[in-house]
Amino acid sequence: MMTELLYKASKYNMVIKRNNEFIYVYNTKTGSLCKFDKQTFSVLSTLNGCKKQHIPYFDSLLSQGFIVQDKVNEFNKIIFNYNMAVFNQSPRKLSFVIAPTLNCNLRCKYCFENNSKKDDGFNDQVMDDCFNFIKSEIEKYKSVEMLTIDWFGGEPLLKINEIINFSKRIINFCKEKNIKYKACMLTNGVLLTPKIAKVLKSECGVQSVQIPMDGTQLFYCELKQTTQKIYEQVLKNIVQCCDILSIQVRLNTNRQNYHDIKALSKYLLVDLKLLNKIRIYLAELRYFEDYTTDIPKDSCLESFDFVKTKLDFLNYIKNDLGLKDFKIGYNVPKVVSCGLCINTNCVIGPNGELYRCEHHVGRPECIIGNCNVGKYYTDNDLKFIMLSYSKKCKSCIMFPTCFCGCKSAYFMKGINNDFCKSMKFELKNLLEQKIEDIENKKDTFFNNVRNIL
């Protein structure tokens, strides 16, 4: 006789908001956000080893992950799925970051490549090696259906001719193999004229670009050590290219320039009327030990302070500027913390060297292989993708959305307790704002919000 299954509440249920009638609960493992009546929530909060017939709305609760089978170890299941993804031998998608040069036409004070050896890179031989490496990786895994390339730097558009030639070659190969291809690019935007944007889209398969900005003219020119003419050119390029490519503007923020970032946001979204044409988001202007030398470390916003700044920024955009439809993303459940943790993906440097993370480019001690011979399977590479987790991480409700945060930072520095605290604070605050938008019918995206009523 088959034993009847028992069920328990998920360890990843997080109460987000309570009022007199309802309670909103978010599951960090599945990403489900639900509104419960108090009676149903009372059952859920005490659920442990119950039979199906004693659980109201059983099918809905189970499908959304608010309850799980009693014997299931949810943390171990997450780690199992993580390892399956990292060491997947039948990948449907391969992704590579390619930095064709470390040279740049700007000199950002905070750049983590400031002390890296600069050379021309990505010559004909390197391009051949790079193409053959990617080709061999695709042929090794017969399951591949898509290839993505992320052009990085230095400033990749300094190598526009090489990018065009390489892209045509790899796109043709993908067509022969019936593999979908798409690309994106991180560029400072100085050279991104409409003509170049059209070439990137039509000949290189580039669909989106990310452009970092450090504020209005004064801060931009100071931090990037450039001129008013360059600043104006980048703004002009953003305006003229946003109908050609999807453009994300990364607003690099620290304690010194945050007020100016607000001014830049207003200029972009309101004065230039780009609200529905570009995406902007706030990012930490980071200090890299032994590499960042021209900005004071204490000017950087770390973890909790940065989260509070992000929330203030969202309030400024939605309330001070009156842009109620502005959306800001929050951390959602992941299978892996970063795509570069997946063994089949990697970063390719200007001379064909391989890295695990784009922030490692230019650091000889971080090289994990070469396009000529493949990966070296170094100790550092293995540690990067097979991190052990502390007791604290194993018990943390945020783990499915965080995986201990940036693997590169965790690998080099270990757990950042301030980061852990800030992650939870940010998620709860952003979800509370989402709930408020839903209740006020300012958010019409209801697919991720289900009523248990």
C-alpha positions in Angstrom: 0.0 0.0 0.0 1.4 3.4 -1.0 2.1 5.8 1.8 0.1 9.0 1.5 2.3 12.0 0.8 2.8 14.8 3.3 3.6 18.4 2.6 5.2 21.3 4.4 5.6 25.1 3.8 8.5 26.1 1.7 11.5 27.5 3.7 11.7 30.3 1.1 8.4 31.9 1.8 8.9 35.6 2.7 6.1 37.8 4.1 6.3 41.1 2.2 3.3 43.1 3.3 0.4 42.8 5.7 -2.8 44.8 6.1 -6.1 44.3 7.9 -7.4 41.8 5.4 -4.6 40.3 3.4 -1.0 39.2 3.5 1.3 39.2 0.5 3.9 36.4 0.4 6.8 36.0 -2.0 8.6 32.8 -2.7 12.3 33.4 -3.4 12.7 30.0 -5.0 9.9 30.3 -7.6 9.4 34.0 -7.9 5.7 33.7 -7.1 4.0 36.6 -5.3 0.6 35.9 -3.8 -2.1 37.6 -1.8 -3.5 35.4 1.0 -6.5 35.9 3.2 -5.5 35.6 6.9 -7.1 32.2 7.4 -5.2 30.6 4.5 -2.0 32.3 5.6 -2.5 30.9 9.1 -2.6 27.4 7.6 0.5 28.0 5.5 2.6 29.5 8.3 2.1 26.4 10.5 2.1 23.8 7.7 4.4 20.8 8.5 3.7 17.2 7.6 0.1 17.7 6.4 -2.0 15.7 4.0 -3.3 17.1 0.8 -6.9 17.2 1.8 -6.1 19.3 4.8 -4.5 22.1 2.7 -6.7 24.8 1.2 -5.9 25.7 -2.4 -3.5 22.8 -2.6 -2.9 22.7 -6.3 -2.2 26.5 -6.5 0.1 26.5 -3.5 2.1 23.5 -4.8 2.5 24.8 -8.3 3.7 28.1 -7.1 6.2 26.6 -4.6 4.6 27.8 -1.4 4.4 24.2 -0.3 6.6 21.3 -1.1 6.6 17.6 -0.5 7.6 16.9 3.1 10.8 14.9 2.4 12.2 17.4 -0.2 15.4 19.3 0.9 14.9 22.5 -1.0 18.5 23.8 -0.6 20.0 20.5 -1.9 17.6 20.7 -4.9 18.8 24.2 -5.7 22.5 23.0 -5.6 21.6 19.9 -7.6 20.0 22.1 -10.4 23.0 24.5 -10.2 25.5 21.7 -10.8 23.4 20.3 -13.6 23.5 23.7 -15.3 27.2 24.4 -14.6 28.3 21.0 -16.0 25.5 20.5 -18.6 26.9 18.3 -21.4 24.0 19.0 -23.7 23.8 22.8 -23.6 21.2 24.5 -25.9 23.1 27.8 -25.7 26.7 28.9 -25.6 27.8 32.4 -24.6 31.1 34.1 -24.9 32.3 37.6 -23.9 35.0 38.8 -26.3 37.3 41.8 -25.5 39.0 42.6 -28.8 41.2 45.2 -27.1 42.0 46.7 -23.7 42.8 50.0 -25.3 40.2 52.8 -24.9 39.5 56.3 -26.2 38.6 57.4 -22.7 40.5 57.2 -19.4 37.9 56.5 -16.7 39.4 56.9 -13.2 37.6 53.9 -11.8 38.3 51.4 -14.6 39.5 48.0 -13.3 41.7 47.7 -16.4 43.8 50.8 -15.5 46.9 48.8 -14.5 46.5 46.2 -17.2 49.0 45.9 -20.0 47.5 47.6 -23.1 48.2 46.1 -26.5 46.6 46.1 -29.9 45.2 42.6 -29.8 42.6 40.7 -31.9 44.9 40.4 -35.0 44.2 38.0 -37.8 45.8 35.1 -36.0 43.9 35.7 -32.8 40.6 36.0 -34.7 41.3 32.7 -36.4 42.0 31.1 -33.1 38.9 32.6 -31.5 36.7 31.5 -34.4 38.1 28.0 -34.3 37.7 27.7 -30.6 34.1 28.8 -30.7 33.5 26.5 -33.7 35.0 23.5 -31.9 32.9 24.2 -28.8 29.7 24.3 -30.9 30.7 21.1 -32.7 31.6 19.4 -29.4 28.0 19.9 -28.2 25.5 18.7 -30.8 22.7 20.1 -28.7 23.6 23.8 -29.3 20.7 25.9 -30.7 21.9 29.4 -30.0 25.2 31.3 -29.7 25.5 34.7 -28.0 28.5 37.1 -28.1 28.9 40.0 -25.8 31.5 42.5 -27.1 33.5 44.0 -24.3 36.7 46.0 -23.8 38.6 48.4 -23.5 36.4 50.1 -26.1 35.3 47.4 -28.6 34.4 50.0 -31.3 38.1 50.8 -31.7 38.1 47.4 -33.4 35.0 47.9 -35.5 36.5 46.4 -38.7 37.7 43.3 -36.9 34.3 42.9 -35.2 32.5 43.2 -38.6 34.8 40.6 -40.2 34.6 38.2 -37.3 30.9 38.6 -36.9 30.2 37.8 -40.6 32.3 34.7 -40.3 30.7 33.4 -37.2 27.2 34.3 -38.4 27.7 32.4 -41.6 28.9 29.4 -39.6 25.8 29.5 -37.4 23.6 29.7 -40.5 25.2 26.5 -41.8 24.6 24.8 -38.5 21.0 26.2 -38.2 22.0 27.9 -35.0 20.5 31.2 -33.8 22.9 34.0 -33.3 22.7 37.3 -31.3 25.1 39.8 -29.9 25.3 42.7 -27.6 28.0 45.3 -26.7 29.3 47.4 -23.8 30.6 50.6 -25.3 31.3 54.1 -24.0 29.2 55.4 -26.9 31.7 57.9 -28.3 32.0 56.1 -31.7 28.4 54.8 -31.7 27.1 56.9 -34.6 23.9 56.0 -36.4 26.0 54.7 -39.3 27.9 52.4 -37.0 24.8 51.3 -35.1 23.2 50.2 -38.4 26.3 48.2 -39.3 26.3 46.6 -35.9 22.7 45.6 -36.3 22.7 44.5 -39.9 26.1 42.9 -40.2 27.1 41.9 -36.7 23.9 40.7 -35.2 24.1 43.2 -32.4 20.7 43.9 -30.9 21.5 45.9 -27.8 24.3 48.1 -26.3 25.0 49.3 -22.8 26.5 52.7 -22.4 27.9 53.8 -19.0 27.4 57.5 -17.9 28.8 59.1 -14.8 26.6 62.2 -14.6 26.1 65.5 -16.4 29.0 67.2 -18.1 31.1 68.2 -15.1 31.2 64.8 -13.5 31.3 62.9 -16.8 34.3 64.8 -18.0 36.1 64.6 -14.7 35.6 60.9 -14.1 36.3 59.9 -17.8 39.0 62.5 -18.2 37.6 63.9 -21.4 36.0 67.0 -23.0 32.6 68.6 -23.2 32.6 67.8 -27.0 32.9 64.1 -26.2 30.1 64.3 -23.6 27.8 66.0 -26.1 28.7 63.5 -28.8 27.7 60.5 -26.5 24.3 62.1 -25.7 23.8 62.8 -29.4 24.6 59.2 -30.3 22.2 57.9 -27.6 19.3 60.0 -29.0 20.0 59.1 -32.6 20.7 55.4 -32.1 17.9 54.4 -29.7 15.6 53.7 -32.6 18.2 51.4 -34.2 19.4 49.5 -31.2 18.1 48.7 -27.8 20.1 51.0 -25.5 20.7 50.7 -21.8 22.3 53.5 -20.0 24.2 52.4 -16.9 24.4 55.2 -14.4 27.6 54.7 -12.5 27.0 56.1 -9.0 29.0 57.0 -5.9 28.7 59.4 -3.0 30.2 62.2 -4.9 28.1 62.1 -8.1 24.7 60.8 -7.0 22.9 64.2 -7.0 24.3 64.7 -10.5 23.0 61.3 -11.6 19.6 62.4 -10.7 20.0 65.5 -12.9 21.2 63.3 -15.8 18.2 61.0 -15.4 15.8 63.9 -15.6 17.6 65.2 -18.7 17.5 61.8 -20.4 13.9 60.8 -19.5 12.1 64.1 -19.3 14.0 66.8 -21.3 15.1 64.5 -24.1 11.8 62.4 -23.8 13.6 59.1 -23.9 11.5 57.3 -21.2 10.1 54.7 -23.5 13.1 54.6 -25.9 16.0 53.7 -23.6 16.4 51.9 -20.3 18.4 53.5 -17.5 19.6 51.8 -14.3 21.7 52.6 -11.3 25.0 50.8 -10.8 27.8 50.9 -8.2 30.9 52.9 -9.2 33.2 50.2 -7.7 36.6 50.3 -6.3 38.9 47.5 -7.5 41.7 46.7 -5.1 45.2 47.2 -6.7 43.6 48.5 -9.9 41.5 51.6 -9.0 43.9 54.3 -8.0 42.3 57.6 -9.0 39.1 57.7 -6.9 38.9 57.5 -3.1 37.7 54.1 -1.8 35.4 55.7 0.8 33.5 57.6 -2.0 32.1 54.3 -3.2 28.6 53.1 -2.1 28.9 49.6 -0.7 26.0 47.1 -0.5 23.5 48.5 2.0 24.3 52.2 1.3 23.9 51.5 -2.4 20.6 49.7 -1.9 19.2 52.7 0.0 20.5 54.9 -2.9 18.7 52.7 -5.4 15.4 53.0 -3.5 15.8 56.8 -3.2 16.5 56.9 -6.9 13.3 55.0 -7.7 11.3 57.3 -5.5 12.9 60.3 -7.3 12.0 58.9 -10.7 8.4 57.9 -9.9 7.4 60.7 -7.5 9.6 63.7 -8.0 9.7 63.3 -11.8 6.2 61.9 -11.9 7.2 58.9 -14.2 4.9 56.4 -12.6 5.4 53.8 -15.3 9.2 53.6 -14.7 10.1 50.0 -13.9 13.0 48.9 -11.8 14.0 45.2 -11.6 14.5 43.2 -8.5 16.5 40.0 -8.0 14.6 37.0 -9.2 15.2 33.3 -8.7 18.2 31.9 -10.6 19.6 28.6 -11.6 23.1 30.0 -11.5 24.3 33.3 -10.1 26.0 34.3 -13.3 26.1 32.8 -16.8 29.9 32.8 -16.7 29.8 30.2 -14.0 28.6 27.7 -16.6 31.5 25.6 -17.7 30.8 25.9 -21.4 30.9 29.8 -21.3 33.9 32.0 -20.8 35.6 35.4 -21.6 38.0 35.7 -24.5 40.8 38.3 -24.2 42.5 40.4 -26.9 45.3 37.8 -27.4 43.0 34.7 -27.3 43.4 34.1 -23.5 40.5 32.7 -21.6 39.0 34.0 -18.3 36.1 33.0 -16.1 34.8 36.6 -15.6 35.0 39.9 -17.6 36.4 41.6 -14.5 39.4 39.3 -14.7 40.4 40.5 -18.2 44.0 41.8 -18.2 45.0 39.9 -15.0 47.5 37.2 -15.9 46.8 35.3 -12.7 43.2 34.9 -13.7 43.8 33.2 -17.1 42.1 29.8 -17.3 43.1 28.8 -20.8 43.8 29.9 -24.4 41.8 29.6 -27.7 44.7 27.5 -29.1 44.5 24.7 -26.5 41.3 25.3 -24.7 40.8 25.5 -20.9 43.6 24.6 -18.5 41.2 23.5 -15.7 43.1 25.5 -13.2 42.4 25.3 -9.5 41.1 28.9 -9.5 38.7 28.0 -12.3 37.3 25.0 -10.5 37.0 27.0 -7.2 35.1 29.7 -9.1 32.4 27.4 -10.4 32.3 24.9 -7.5 32.1 27.2 -4.4 31.3 25.7 -1.1 28.5 27.3 0.9 28.5 28.3 4.5 25.9 27.3 7.1 24.6 30.8 7.0 24.0 30.6 3.2 22.3 27.3 3.4 19.8 28.6 5.9 19.2 32.0 4.2 15.8 32.7 2.7 17.6 34.9 0.0 19.8 32.1 -1.4 17.8 31.2 -4.5 17.9 34.8 -5.7 21.5 35.5 -4.7 23.8 32.5 -4.7 26.2 34.5 -2.4 26.2 37.4 -4.9 28.9 38.1 -7.5 31.0 34.9 -7.8 34.1 36.9 -8.5 33.7 39.0 -5.4 32.8 36.0 -3.3 35.7 34.0 -4.7 38.2 36.8 -3.8 36.7 38.1 -0.5 34.2 35.6 0.9 30.8 36.4 2.3 29.9 40.1 2.7 27.5 40.3 5.6 26.5 43.8 4.6 25.6 42.5 1.1 23.4 39.8 2.6 21.5 42.3 4.7 21.1 44.7 1.8 19.7 42.0 -0.6 16.8 41.2 1.7 16.1 44.9 2.4 16.1 45.8 -1.3 13.8 42.9 -2.3 11.2 43.6 0.4 11.1 47.3 -0.4 10.9 46.8 -4.2 8.1 44.2 -3.8 6.2 46.5 -1.5 6.3 49.1 -4.2 5.2 46.6 -6.8 2.3 45.6 -4.6 1.3 49.3 -4.1 1.3 49.8 -7.9 -0.8 46.7 -8.3 -3.3 47.7 -5.7 -3.5 51.2 -7.2 -3.8 49.6 -10.7 -0.6 51.3 -11.8 1.0 48.0 -12.7 -1.0 46.0 -15.2 1.5 43.1 -15.3 -0.5 40.6 -13.2 1.0 37.3 -14.6 3.5 37.1 -11.7 0.9 38.0 -9.1 -1.7 35.4 -8.3 -4.5 35.6 -5.8 -5.1 32.6 -3.6 -8.6 33.9 -2.9 
